Amino acid sequence: MDLEHHHQAVLPRRLFLRRVGRYAVAAFLLVSISWGIGILGYRFLEHMSWIDAILNSAMILGGMGPVNPLQTDSGKLFASFYALFSGIVFLISVGVLVIPIFHRILHQFHVEKGKEKDD
């Protein structure tokens, strides 16, 4: 983890924004890989066209639900597991995005509290 220790000073804004960018890229990669899994699952298990597989995968991953009715049992099983997986991916992605922000807020409180003790 690349977060500063509580004995270290608060990271300068430029470096903090770079950190936020790295975490955003990690969240984007997680969502992109998850989207790819959904696309391939709908394409090969439900025999959807590529565009329908992209759409259904995006809708499930975004929490909206499927667009096309499912025809095969394997497609229905995949969709049920993919929906559960997508909910977890959503929560993890949001967590990854807020980690640096939450850490900075807590770190600033810790630094300010330390300054009050020194005075």
N, C-alpha and C positions, 0 to 999 in steps of 0.2 A: 504494500500500500504506500502511496506517495504523499500521505498527509503528514503535516508537521507535528512534532511532539509538543506536549503542553509546555515544555520549557523553552521552546523556540518562539521567535516573534511571529506575528501574523504575516502571512505571505503578501508581498506587494501585489497590487491590483493586476498588473500585466501577467505575472506568473499565475495568479489565481484564475484569470480568464483563460489562460492556456490549459490549466488543469480542468476547468469546466468543459472546455472543448474536447479534451481527451476522454472525459467521462461521457460526454454526449456522443462521441464517435463509438464508444463501447456499447452504449444503449442502442444506437442506430444499427450496429452490427448484429446485436442480439435480435432485434426486431426483424432485420433483413433475413437472417438465417432462418428464423422461425417462419417468416413469410414464405421463404423458399421451400421449407418442409411442407407447408400447407399446399402450395402450388403443386408440388410433385405428388403429394397424396391424393389430391382431388383429380389430377390429370390421370394418374395410373390406376388408382383404386376405383374411382367413380367414372372414369373414361370421359371426363369433361374436355371441351376444347381448351386450349391454352388460355384464352381470354376469360372464359368462364371460371377456370381454375384460379386464375389471378384474382378475379373479382370475389369469388367465394372465400378464398383464403384471406384476402384483405378485410372482408366484412366480418369474418369470424375473429380474426386477430384484433380488429378494432372494437369488438364487442357488440356488433350490430346483428349478427346472425346470418345464416346462409341465405343466398338469393335463389339458387336453383333447388328444386326438390331432389332429394337423393334417391337413387334407383337401386343400388346394390347394397347387400348386407355389409360387405367389406367397406364400402364407402360410408355407410352409416356408423359403423364402429370407428372408423378413422375420424369422422367428423366429431363424434362424441369425445374421443380422447384429445383431438386437436383443440376443441373448445376449452377443455379443462387446462390443457397445456398453455393455450393462449392467455387465459386469465392469469396464470402464474407469471408468464413472460411479461404481461402488462405491469404487474406489481413490481417485478424485479427491475424492469426498465425505468419506471418512475423512481424507484429507490436509488438506482445508479445515477440518475440525473440529479437528485437532491442531495446525495452524499457530500459533495464538495461545498455546497451552499450551507447545509446544516452544520457541517464541521466548522466552517469559517465563523458562523454566528456563535457557536458554542466556544470556539477558540478565542474570539474577541471578548466574550464575557469572562473567560478564565483569565485572560491577560489583564483586563480592567480590574478584576477582583484582586489579582496579585499586586497591582499598582496601589490599590487602596490599603492593603496590608503593609506595604513598604512605607507609606506616609505616616 
